[in-house]
Amino acid sequence: MAEEVRQEIIAAVAHTGGHLGSNLGTVELTVALHYVFNTPADRIIWDVSHQTYAHKLLTGRRDQIETLRKYKGLAGYCKRTESEFDPFGAGHASTSVSAALGFAAARDLLGGDNKVIAVIGDGAMTGGLAFEGMNNAGSLAKDLIVVLNDNTWSISKNVGALSKYLTNILVDEKFNKLRRDVWELTGRFKRRDRIRTTIQSLEKSIKGFLVPGMLFEKLGFKYFGPIDGHDLPLMTKTLADVKNIDGPIMLHVATVKGKGYLPAEEDIHRYHAIGKFDKMTGKARPSSGVLPSYTRVFGNTMIELAEADDRVVAITAAMAPGTGLDGFAKEFPERFFDVGIAEGHAGTFSAALAAEGIKPYLAVYSTFVQRAYDQVIHDMAIQNLPVVICMDRGGLVGADGPTHHGVFDMAYLSSVPNVTIAAPKDGNELRAMLHHTRNADIGGITAIRYPRETVPSEMHDEIDSIEWLRWERLSGLSEVAVLAVGSMVAGVQPAIDRLAEQGISVSLINARFVKPLDADMLAEVCRESRIVFTLEEGALRGGFGQAVAEHLLDQEFSGKFKAIGIPDQFIAHGTRAELFRELGLDSEGLLKTISGFVGRHRALLSGAVTCQAEGQLDKISLTGTDPD
């Protein structure tokens, strides 16, 4: 069974891309869990849930596995609406223990007797939320099991005969009955408290010498392990034993990331999450693109900054390759800080570095900055400390779906004082912005967001000049203006070109600073344009468009305005192209929206009569479906 599941995972990920190493490492664990526990009545809560492909195969989704992470297919993570076997959705790390405790408390309140199991590991134990959950679980003493999947390279030396023997004893039903009988017996003695304390101390001393679990014991958990997570008979026996023990249980399981597929075992970083690949050779399928990604441009530029200034440091939260900092880490190891999956700590740590005159660049996926929002406000912004937050994956990320789309950053950061939000239109502008933050006394937070995408144009050697906090006009004045943010500058250009062919001139403005707005450029727009669009790869509610709308109203703009962006809903997974098409943010959708809106308000334009006679605007307006 385990081998069949493993081969199915390799075939599926080779076809679709996804998280490979972590899923191969949890095959036996997953088989054992579903063998021992009565799911879905018993609740299995997966931390991050990127390691649940075997779980999906075993819970009625095998015939859909080739749709994994595809548009309208299976999600790459647990999803409550996808299956009753997914009781709790996830995508961010360290939530499983808190969630499991909630399920256990609800069970007790409702008079249930089902089991609750949290599976955590793959770095999630570096997050403070996991320990907050364990602290509370230990104090409440609810019946729940936490399986710690330890898949680090250096598996604990205690995974050996002695540890296995000790664990077998500690989880054995007869031993635990004997321990309870001894406990009751000692209660009959006058010095029962001293005797019981001695017994407890002896047991803890033995376990503390042989196993690494005393921290968990101190938090109120009964600790067992570590045991070999690939020994299926041992796994099933141990799980069957611990499920009958009362109170919070911590079962430490040692696994090998990438188990059973040699390329994934030998290169765990590359195969943690990988695109489509040849399952026979393990080689990634060749990419057709020749332009670098924004991530790579950022990583290369960070090396340039560090070479020019020894105060430049880079901080990330367990995402060195993902954020492009792997090269920086090799070049400047003493100035590179990977803090683990602990974004809140990364925020405060960066703020303190800035307070001492260091120049910290905090590289985080946009979706994970949400986890440090309090630190952004309390530790950075209130103290007006110059931290540069480099937000990769700003916008729609594709196959990882709603937990990873970075669409909220502009909205939630715009409300915070002492924050500048920048969004480069291409790789050269990203490089120029980063160099400016090193050279200038920026003051406060500078948050730079860029998409999970290749840059739209060639990179060049010289560093572009940039007028800080000013927008860039990319075409002449016109009665129709589009204020585009970041990736949408290149995205809207094809639609503008087609509109020009049809007789509609559109002024394109690179609104590269979301906050503060360029008031001077907006004044020009108010004077010259009668129809204004904003375009952003971010949430409309609270986003760039709403800020511009407020400004236009304040200036008593008499024309028409429309904001285009991500609607007030969570966007499912799919390729970026598929999601852009669904949301009308691709070139065809933008042409349809802009032309339709212009067509309905053509009376505002000075050339409306001429255009109407030529049939251009009437023809274009027929394509519009926008109700505004």
C-alpha positions as CSV (number, residue, x, y, z in Angstrom):
1,M,0.0,0.0,0.0
2,A,2.7,2.5,1.0
3,E,4.7,1.8,-2.2
4,E,1.6,2.2,-4.4
5,V,0.7,5.5,-2.7
6,R,4.3,6.7,-3.1
7,Q,4.4,5.9,-6.9
8,E,1.0,7.6,-7.4
9,I,2.4,10.8,-5.7
10,I,5.5,10.8,-7.8
11,A,3.4,10.4,-11.0
12,A,0.9,13.1,-10.0
13,V,3.5,15.7,-9.0
14,A,5.6,15.0,-12.1
15,H,2.4,15.8,-14.1
16,T,1.2,18.9,-12.2
17,G,4.0,20.1,-10.0
18,G,3.7,20.6,-6.3
19,H,5.1,19.7,-2.9
20,L,7.0,16.4,-3.5
21,G,9.6,15.8,-0.7
22,S,7.3,16.4,2.2
23,N,4.6,14.2,0.8
24,L,6.9,11.2,0.1
25,G,8.1,11.5,3.6
26,T,4.7,11.1,5.2
27,V,3.4,8.1,3.2
28,E,3.7,5.4,6.0
29,L,2.6,7.9,8.6
30,T,-0.6,8.7,6.6
31,V,-1.3,5.0,5.9
32,A,-0.9,4.3,9.6
33,L,-3.2,7.1,10.7
34,H,-6.0,6.1,8.4
35,Y,-5.5,2.4,9.4
36,V,-5.7,3.1,13.1
37,F,-8.2,6.0,13.3
38,N,-11.8,6.1,12.2
39,T,-11.8,9.1,9.9
40,P,-13.7,11.3,9.2
41,A,-15.3,10.9,12.7
42,D,-11.8,11.0,14.1
43,R,-10.3,14.3,13.1
44,I,-6.8,14.6,11.6
45,I,-5.6,18.2,11.5
46,W,-2.7,18.7,9.1
47,D,-0.3,21.5,9.7
48,V,0.2,23.7,6.6
49,S,-1.4,20.6,4.8
50,H,1.0,20.7,1.9
51,Q,2.0,17.1,2.8
52,T,-1.5,15.7,2.3
53,Y,-1.4,14.1,-1.1
54,A,-1.3,10.6,0.4
55,H,-4.2,11.6,2.6
56,K,-6.2,12.7,-0.5
57,L,-5.4,9.5,-2.3
58,L,-6.7,7.4,0.6
59,T,-9.9,9.5,1.1
60,G,-11.8,9.1,-2.1
61,R,-9.9,11.5,-4.3
62,R,-7.6,9.1,-6.2
63,D,-9.5,9.5,-9.5
64,Q,-8.9,13.3,-9.3
65,I,-5.2,13.3,-8.3
66,E,-4.1,14.3,-11.8
67,T,-6.1,17.5,-11.3
68,L,-4.0,18.4,-8.3
69,R,-3.3,22.2,-8.1
70,K,-5.0,22.6,-11.5
71,Y,-7.7,25.1,-12.3
72,K,-11.0,23.8,-10.8
73,G,-9.1,20.6,-9.7
74,L,-8.0,19.3,-6.3
75,A,-6.4,21.9,-4.1
76,G,-2.8,21.5,-3.0
77,Y,-3.8,21.9,0.6
78,C,-6.6,20.7,2.8
79,K,-9.9,22.3,2.0
80,R,-13.1,21.9,4.0
81,T,-15.3,22.3,0.9
82,E,-13.4,19.6,-0.9
83,S,-13.9,16.6,1.4
84,E,-15.4,15.7,4.8
85,F,-12.0,14.2,5.5
86,D,-10.5,17.7,5.6
87,P,-12.0,19.1,8.8
88,F,-9.8,22.2,8.9
89,G,-8.2,24.0,6.0
90,A,-4.6,25.3,6.1
91,G,-1.9,26.8,4.1
92,H,0.1,28.8,6.6
93,A,2.3,27.0,9.2
94,S,2.0,26.2,13.0
95,T,-1.8,26.2,13.2
96,S,-2.5,22.5,13.8
97,V,-2.1,22.3,17.6
98,S,-4.4,25.2,18.2
99,A,-6.9,23.9,15.8
100,A,-6.8,20.4,17.3
101,L,-7.3,21.8,20.7
102,G,-10.4,23.6,19.4
103,F,-11.7,20.4,18.0
104,A,-11.0,18.5,21.2
105,A,-12.8,21.2,23.3
106,A,-15.8,21.2,21.0
107,R,-15.9,17.4,21.2
108,D,-16.1,17.6,24.9
109,L,-18.7,20.3,25.0
110,L,-20.8,18.3,22.6
111,G,-20.4,15.0,24.5
112,G,-18.5,13.3,21.7
113,D,-15.8,10.6,22.1
114,N,-13.9,10.9,18.8
115,K,-10.1,11.2,18.6
116,V,-8.3,14.4,17.5
117,I,-4.9,14.2,15.9
118,A,-2.6,17.1,14.8
119,V,0.2,16.3,12.4
120,I,2.9,19.0,12.6
121,G,6.5,19.2,11.3
122,D,8.4,20.2,8.2
123,G,9.5,23.4,9.9
124,A,6.2,24.3,11.4
125,M,7.5,23.8,15.0
126,T,9.7,26.8,14.5
127,G,6.6,29.0,14.7
128,G,5.6,30.4,18.0
129,L,1.9,29.7,17.5
130,A,2.6,26.0,17.8
131,F,4.0,26.5,21.3
132,E,1.1,28.8,22.2
133,G,-1.2,25.9,21.3
134,M,0.8,23.3,23.2
135,N,0.9,25.5,26.3
136,N,-2.8,25.9,26.3
137,A,-3.4,22.2,25.5
138,G,-1.2,21.1,28.4
139,S,-3.0,23.3,30.8
140,L,-6.5,22.2,29.6
141,A,-5.4,18.5,29.6
142,K,-7.7,17.6,26.8
143,D,-7.4,14.3,25.1
144,L,-5.5,14.9,21.8
145,I,-2.6,13.5,20.0
146,V,0.1,15.6,18.4
147,V,2.3,13.8,15.9
148,L,5.6,15.6,15.4
149,N,6.9,14.6,12.0
150,D,10.6,15.3,12.3
151,N,12.1,15.2,8.8
152,T,15.3,17.0,9.3
153,W,18.5,15.7,7.7
154,S,20.0,14.7,11.0
155,I,17.5,12.2,12.4
156,S,17.9,12.0,16.1
157,K,20.4,9.3,17.2
158,N,17.8,8.1,19.6
159,V,16.0,6.4,16.7
160,G,17.6,3.1,17.8
161,A,16.9,-0.1,19.6
162,L,16.9,1.4,23.1
163,S,14.6,4.3,22.2
164,K,12.2,1.9,20.4
165,Y,12.2,-0.4,23.4
166,L,11.5,2.4,25.8
167,T,8.7,3.8,23.7
168,N,7.1,0.3,23.3
169,I,7.2,0.1,27.1
170,L,5.8,3.6,27.7
171,V,2.8,3.2,25.3
172,D,2.0,-0.4,26.3
173,E,-1.4,-0.8,27.8
174,K,-0.2,-3.2,30.5
175,F,2.6,-0.9,31.6
176,N,0.2,2.1,31.8
177,K,-2.3,0.0,33.9
178,L,0.6,-1.0,36.2
179,R,1.6,2.7,36.5
180,R,-2.0,3.7,37.4
181,D,-2.1,0.8,40.0
182,V,1.1,1.9,41.6
183,W,-0.1,5.5,41.7
184,E,-3.3,4.4,43.5
185,L,-1.3,2.2,45.8
186,T,1.0,5.0,46.9
187,G,-2.0,7.1,47.8
188,R,-2.5,4.9,50.8
189,F,0.8,5.8,52.4
190,K,1.2,8.7,54.8
191,R,4.2,10.1,52.8
192,R,2.4,9.6,49.5
193,D,3.3,13.0,48.2
194,R,7.0,12.5,48.7
195,I,6.8,8.9,47.2
196,R,4.9,10.1,44.2
197,T,7.3,13.0,43.6
198,T,10.3,10.5,43.8
199,I,8.6,8.2,41.3
200,Q,7.9,11.1,38.9
201,S,11.4,12.4,39.2
202,L,12.9,9.0,38.5
203,E,10.7,8.5,35.4
204,K,11.5,11.9,34.0
205,S,15.2,11.4,34.7
206,I,15.2,8.1,32.7
207,K,13.2,9.6,29.9
208,G,15.2,12.8,29.9
209,F,18.4,10.8,29.5
210,L,17.1,8.6,26.7
211,V,14.7,10.8,24.7
212,P,14.6,14.5,23.7
213,G,11.0,15.2,24.8
214,M,11.3,16.9,28.2
215,L,10.2,20.2,26.8
216,F,6.9,18.7,25.8
217,E,6.6,17.0,29.1
218,K,7.0,20.4,30.8
219,L,4.2,21.7,28.7
220,G,1.9,19.0,30.0
221,F,2.2,16.4,27.2
222,K,3.1,12.7,27.6
223,Y,6.0,12.3,25.2
224,F,6.8,9.2,23.2
225,G,9.5,8.6,20.7
226,P,11.2,9.3,18.5
227,I,10.3,6.3,16.4
228,D,10.9,5.4,12.8
229,G,8.2,6.9,10.7
230,H,8.8,4.5,7.9
231,D,8.4,1.4,10.0
232,L,4.7,0.8,9.2
233,P,4.1,-2.0,11.7
234,L,5.7,0.0,14.4
235,M,3.7,3.1,13.4
236,T,0.4,1.3,13.5
237,K,1.1,-0.4,16.8
238,T,2.3,2.8,18.5
239,L,-0.7,4.9,17.2
240,A,-3.1,2.1,18.3
241,D,-1.5,2.2,21.8
242,V,-1.3,6.0,22.3
243,K,-4.9,6.6,21.2
244,N,-6.0,4.9,24.4
245,I,-4.0,7.0,26.7
246,D,-5.7,10.0,28.4
247,G,-4.5,13.6,28.1
248,P,-2.3,15.4,25.6
249,I,0.1,13.1,23.8
250,M,3.2,14.0,21.8
251,L,4.4,11.3,19.4
252,H,7.7,12.1,17.9
253,V,8.2,10.4,14.5
254,A,11.4,10.6,12.4
255,T,11.0,10.5,8.6
256,V,13.1,11.1,5.6
257,K,12.0,13.9,3.3
258,G,11.7,12.6,-0.2
259,K,11.7,9.0,1.0
260,G,11.6,6.5,-1.8
261,Y,12.6,8.8,-4.7
262,L,16.4,9.3,-4.9
263,P,16.4,12.7,-6.5
264,A,14.1,14.1,-3.8
265,E,16.2,12.5,-1.0
266,E,19.4,14.0,-2.3
267,D,18.1,17.5,-2.9
268,I,15.4,18.3,-0.4
269,H,15.4,22.0,-1.1
270,R,14.7,21.7,-4.8
271,Y,12.1,18.9,-4.4
272,H,10.3,20.5,-1.5
273,A,8.1,22.2,-4.1
274,I,8.8,21.6,-7.7
275,G,7.3,22.3,-11.1
276,K,6.5,19.6,-13.6
277,F,9.4,17.1,-14.1
278,D,10.3,13.9,-15.7
279,K,9.7,11.2,-13.1
280,M,12.2,8.8,-14.6
281,T,15.1,11.3,-14.5
282,G,13.9,13.8,-11.9
283,K,14.8,16.6,-14.2
284,A,12.5,19.6,-14.4
285,R,10.8,20.1,-17.7
286,P,12.5,23.0,-19.7
287,S,11.1,26.4,-19.4
288,S,10.3,28.4,-22.5
289,G,11.1,31.7,-20.9
290,V,14.5,33.4,-21.1
291,L,13.7,36.4,-18.9
292,P,14.5,36.2,-15.2
293,S,11.9,36.1,-12.5
294,Y,11.3,39.1,-10.2
295,T,12.5,36.8,-7.4
296,R,15.9,36.3,-9.2
297,V,16.2,40.0,-9.9
298,F,15.6,40.7,-6.3
299,G,18.2,38.1,-5.1
300,N,20.9,39.4,-7.5
301,T,20.2,43.0,-6.5
302,M,20.5,42.2,-2.8
303,I,24.0,40.9,-3.5
304,E,24.8,44.2,-5.2
305,L,23.5,46.2,-2.2
306,A,25.6,44.0,0.2
307,E,28.7,44.5,-1.8
308,A,28.3,48.3,-1.7
309,D,27.3,48.6,1.9
310,D,28.3,46.3,4.8
311,R,25.3,47.5,6.8
312,V,22.9,45.7,4.5
313,V,21.5,42.5,5.9
314,A,18.8,40.1,4.6
315,I,16.2,38.4,6.8
316,T,13.7,35.7,5.7
317,A,11.4,33.2,7.4
318,A,12.4,29.8,6.1
319,M,12.2,31.0,2.5
320,A,15.7,31.5,1.3
321,P,15.4,29.9,-2.1
322,G,11.8,31.0,-2.5
323,T,12.7,34.6,-2.0
324,G,15.8,34.4,-4.1
325,L,18.2,34.9,-1.1
326,D,20.1,31.6,-1.5
327,G,22.9,33.3,-3.4
328,F,23.1,36.1,-0.8
329,A,23.3,33.5,2.0
330,K,26.3,31.9,0.4
331,E,28.1,35.2,-0.3
332,F,27.3,36.9,3.0
333,P,26.5,34.2,5.6
334,E,27.2,36.5,8.5
335,R,24.6,39.0,7.2
336,F,21.9,36.5,6.3
337,F,19.3,35.5,8.9
338,D,16.8,32.7,8.4
339,V,14.6,32.9,11.5
340,G,12.4,29.9,10.7
341,I,8.7,30.0,10.1
342,A,8.3,32.9,12.5
343,E,7.3,36.0,10.6
344,G,6.3,38.0,13.7
345,H,9.7,37.4,15.2
346,A,11.3,38.4,11.9
347,G,9.4,41.7,12.0
348,T,10.6,42.7,15.5
349,F,14.1,41.4,14.8
350,S,14.3,43.6,11.7
351,A,13.0,46.6,13.6
352,A,15.7,46.2,16.3
353,L,18.4,45.9,13.6
354,A,17.2,49.2,12.0
355,A,17.1,50.9,15.4
356,E,20.9,50.2,15.7
357,G,21.7,51.6,12.2
358,I,21.7,48.4,10.3
359,K,19.9,48.3,6.9
360,P,17.5,45.3,7.1
361,Y,15.8,43.9,4.1
362,L,13.0,41.6,5.2
363,A,12.1,39.2,2.3
364,V,8.8,37.5,2.8
365,Y,6.0,36.3,0.6
366,S,3.1,38.8,0.6
367,T,0.7,36.3,2.1
368,F,3.1,35.7,5.1
369,V,3.5,39.4,5.9
370,Q,-0.1,39.1,7.2
371,R,1.3,37.0,10.0
372,A,3.5,40.0,11.1
373,Y,0.9,42.8,10.9
374,D,1.2,43.7,14.5
375,Q,5.0,43.9,14.3
376,V,4.7,46.1,11.2
377,I,2.5,48.6,13.2
378,H,3.8,48.3,16.7
379,D,7.6,47.7,16.2
380,M,8.3,49.3,12.9
381,A,5.8,52.0,12.0
382,I,5.1,53.6,15.4
383,Q,8.9,53.9,15.9
384,N,9.3,55.1,12.3
385,L,12.2,52.6,11.7
386,P,13.6,52.2,8.2
387,V,12.9,48.6,7.4
388,V,12.5,47.5,3.8
389,I,9.9,44.8,3.4
390,C,10.4,43.0,0.1
391,M,7.1,41.3,-0.7
392,D,7.4,38.5,-3.2
393,R,4.3,36.8,-4.7
394,G,2.4,40.1,-4.5
395,G,-0.9,39.4,-6.4
396,L,-2.1,36.1,-7.7
397,V,0.3,33.2,-7.1
398,G,-1.4,30.5,-9.2
399,A,-1.6,26.9,-8.1
400,D,-1.2,27.4,-4.3
401,G,-4.6,29.2,-4.2
402,P,-6.3,31.4,-1.7
403,T,-4.0,30.8,1.3
404,H,-1.1,32.1,-0.8
405,H,-2.5,34.8,-3.1
406,G,-0.8,38.0,-2.0
407,V,-3.7,40.3,-2.8
408,F,-4.3,42.1,0.5
409,D,-1.0,43.8,1.1
410,M,-1.7,47.1,-0.5
411,A,-5.0,47.3,1.4
412,Y,-3.8,46.5,4.9
413,L,-0.5,48.4,4.7
414,S,-2.1,51.5,3.2
415,S,-3.9,52.2,6.5
416,V,-0.6,52.3,8.5
417,P,1.3,55.6,9.0
418,N,5.0,55.8,8.2
419,V,4.7,53.3,5.3
420,T,5.6,53.8,1.7
421,I,4.3,51.1,-0.7
422,A,6.0,50.7,-4.0
423,A,5.3,48.4,-7.0
424,P,7.7,48.3,-9.8
425,K,6.5,47.9,-13.4
426,D,9.5,45.6,-14.4
427,G,12.8,44.2,-13.2
428,N,14.8,47.3,-13.9
429,E,12.5,49.4,-11.8
430,L,12.6,46.9,-9.0
431,R,16.4,47.1,-9.0
432,A,16.3,50.9,-9.1
433,M,13.9,51.0,-6.1
434,L,16.1,48.7,-4.0
435,H,19.2,50.7,-4.8
436,H,17.4,53.9,-3.8
437,T,16.5,52.4,-0.4
438,R,20.1,51.8,0.3
439,N,21.4,55.2,-0.9
440,A,18.7,57.4,0.6
441,D,17.5,58.2,4.1
442,I,14.1,56.6,3.4
443,G,12.6,57.0,6.9
444,G,9.9,54.5,8.0
445,I,8.9,51.3,6.3
446,T,9.3,50.8,2.6
447,A,7.2,47.9,1.3
448,I,8.1,46.8,-2.2
449,R,5.7,44.3,-3.8
450,Y,6.3,42.3,-7.0
451,P,4.6,39.3,-8.6
452,R,5.4,35.6,-9.0
453,E,6.3,36.1,-12.6
454,T,9.1,36.7,-15.0
455,V,10.0,40.3,-15.7
456,P,8.2,41.7,-18.8
457,S,11.3,43.1,-20.5
458,E,15.0,42.7,-20.8
459,M,17.3,43.6,-17.9
460,H,20.1,46.1,-18.6
461,D,23.4,46.7,-16.8
462,E,22.9,50.3,-15.8
463,I,20.7,51.2,-12.8
464,D,17.7,53.2,-13.8
465,S,17.1,56.6,-12.2
466,I,13.9,56.9,-10.4
467,E,12.1,60.0,-9.1
468,W,11.1,58.7,-5.6
469,L,7.4,59.0,-4.7
470,R,6.5,60.2,-8.2
471,W,4.6,58.3,-10.8
472,E,5.7,57.9,-14.4
473,R,3.7,59.0,-17.5
474,L,4.3,56.4,-20.2
475,S,2.2,58.1,-22.9
476,G,0.8,61.6,-23.6
477,L,-2.2,63.3,-22.1
478,S,-5.6,62.0,-23.0
479,E,-9.2,62.2,-22.0
480,V,-9.0,58.6,-20.9
481,A,-6.4,57.7,-18.3
482,V,-5.3,54.4,-16.9
483,L,-3.4,54.4,-13.6
484,A,-1.8,51.0,-13.5
485,V,0.1,49.5,-10.5
486,G,3.1,47.2,-10.9
487,S,2.5,44.1,-13.0
488,M,-0.6,45.6,-14.5
489,V,1.4,48.2,-16.4
490,A,2.6,45.6,-18.9
491,G,-0.7,43.7,-18.5
492,V,-2.8,46.6,-19.8
493,Q,-0.5,47.7,-22.7
494,P,-2.0,45.3,-25.3
495,A,-5.5,46.5,-24.5
496,I,-4.4,50.1,-24.8
497,D,-2.7,49.4,-28.2
498,R,-5.9,47.8,-29.5
499,L,-8.0,50.7,-28.3
500,A,-5.6,53.1,-30.1
501,E,-6.2,51.1,-33.3
502,Q,-9.9,51.7,-32.9
503,G,-9.5,55.5,-32.4
504,I,-9.5,55.7,-28.6
505,S,-6.4,57.3,-27.1
506,V,-5.6,56.2,-23.6
507,S,-3.0,57.8,-21.3
508,L,-1.0,55.1,-19.4
509,I,0.5,56.1,-16.1
510,N,2.8,53.9,-14.1
511,A,1.5,54.4,-10.6
512,R,4.5,52.8,-9.0
513,F,3.9,54.3,-5.6
514,V,0.6,53.1,-4.1
515,K,1.2,55.2,-0.9
516,P,1.7,58.1,-0.8
517,L,-0.3,59.0,-4.0
518,D,1.4,61.3,-6.4
519,A,-0.8,64.3,-5.8
520,D,0.8,66.4,-8.6
521,M,0.2,63.7,-11.2
522,L,-3.4,63.2,-10.0
523,A,-4.0,67.0,-10.4
524,E,-2.8,66.7,-14.0
525,V,-5.2,63.8,-14.5
526,C,-8.1,65.7,-13.0
527,R,-7.4,68.6,-15.4
528,E,-6.9,66.7,-18.6
529,S,-8.9,63.4,-18.4
530,R,-12.6,62.8,-18.3
531,I,-12.6,59.1,-17.7
532,V,-10.1,57.6,-15.2
533,F,-9.4,53.9,-14.5
534,T,-7.2,52.4,-11.8
535,L,-5.8,48.9,-12.3
536,E,-4.2,46.8,-9.6
537,E,-3.4,43.1,-9.0
538,G,-4.7,43.5,-5.5
539,A,-7.9,43.6,-3.5
540,L,-10.2,46.4,-4.6
541,R,-11.7,46.9,-1.1
542,G,-9.3,49.3,0.7
543,G,-6.8,49.2,-2.2
544,F,-5.2,51.6,-4.6
545,G,-8.4,52.3,-6.5
546,Q,-10.4,53.3,-3.4
547,A,-7.6,55.7,-2.4
548,V,-7.6,57.3,-5.8
549,A,-11.4,57.5,-5.8
550,E,-11.3,59.3,-2.4
551,H,-8.7,61.8,-3.8
552,L,-10.7,62.5,-6.9
553,L,-13.9,63.1,-4.9
554,D,-12.0,65.4,-2.6
555,Q,-10.8,67.4,-5.7
556,E,-14.4,67.5,-7.0
557,F,-13.5,65.6,-10.2
558,S,-16.5,65.8,-12.5
559,G,-15.6,62.9,-14.8
560,K,-16.2,59.2,-14.5
561,F,-14.0,56.8,-12.5
562,K,-13.7,53.0,-12.4
563,A,-11.4,50.8,-10.3
564,I,-10.3,47.4,-11.7
565,G,-8.7,44.7,-9.5
566,I,-9.5,41.7,-7.4
567,P,-13.1,41.5,-6.2
568,D,-14.2,41.1,-2.6
569,Q,-13.8,37.3,-2.6
570,F,-11.2,34.6,-2.1
571,I,-9.8,33.4,-5.5
572,A,-9.3,29.7,-6.1
573,H,-6.2,28.0,-7.5
574,G,-5.2,27.8,-11.1
575,T,-2.5,29.2,-13.3
576,R,-2.0,33.0,-13.3
577,A,-3.3,33.1,-16.9
578,E,-6.4,31.2,-16.0
579,L,-7.2,33.3,-13.0
580,F,-6.5,36.5,-14.8
581,R,-8.9,35.4,-17.6
582,E,-11.6,34.4,-15.0
583,L,-11.3,37.8,-13.3
584,G,-11.2,39.8,-16.5
585,L,-7.7,41.0,-15.8
586,D,-6.1,39.6,-19.0
587,S,-5.7,41.8,-22.1
588,E,-9.1,40.6,-23.5
589,G,-10.9,41.2,-20.3
590,L,-9.3,44.6,-19.8
591,L,-10.2,45.7,-23.4
592,K,-13.8,44.6,-22.8
593,T,-14.1,46.5,-19.5
594,I,-12.3,49.7,-20.6
595,S,-14.0,49.9,-24.0
596,G,-17.5,49.1,-22.5
597,F,-17.1,51.8,-19.8
598,V,-15.8,54.4,-22.3
599,G,-18.6,53.5,-24.6
600,R,-21.3,54.1,-22.0
601,H,-19.8,57.5,-21.1
602,R,-18.7,58.7,-24.6
603,A,-20.7,61.9,-24.2
604,L,-17.9,63.1,-21.8
605,L,-15.3,63.0,-24.5
606,S,-14.7,65.9,-26.8
607,G,-14.5,63.7,-29.9
608,A,-17.6,61.6,-29.1
609,V,-19.6,62.9,-32.0
610,T,-16.9,62.2,-34.5
611,C,-16.2,58.7,-33.1
612,Q,-19.9,57.9,-33.1
613,A,-20.2,58.8,-36.7
614,E,-17.3,56.6,-37.5
615,G,-18.9,53.8,-35.6
616,Q,-16.0,53.2,-33.4
617,L,-17.4,53.8,-29.9
618,D,-20.7,52.3,-30.7
619,K,-19.0,49.2,-31.9
620,I,-16.7,49.0,-28.9
621,S,-19.5,49.6,-26.4
622,L,-21.3,46.5,-27.5
623,T,-18.5,44.4,-26.0
624,G,-19.0,46.0,-22.6
625,T,-20.8,43.9,-19.9
626,D,-19.8,46.1,-17.0
627,P,-22.9,47.4,-15.2
628,D,-21.3,50.8,-14.2
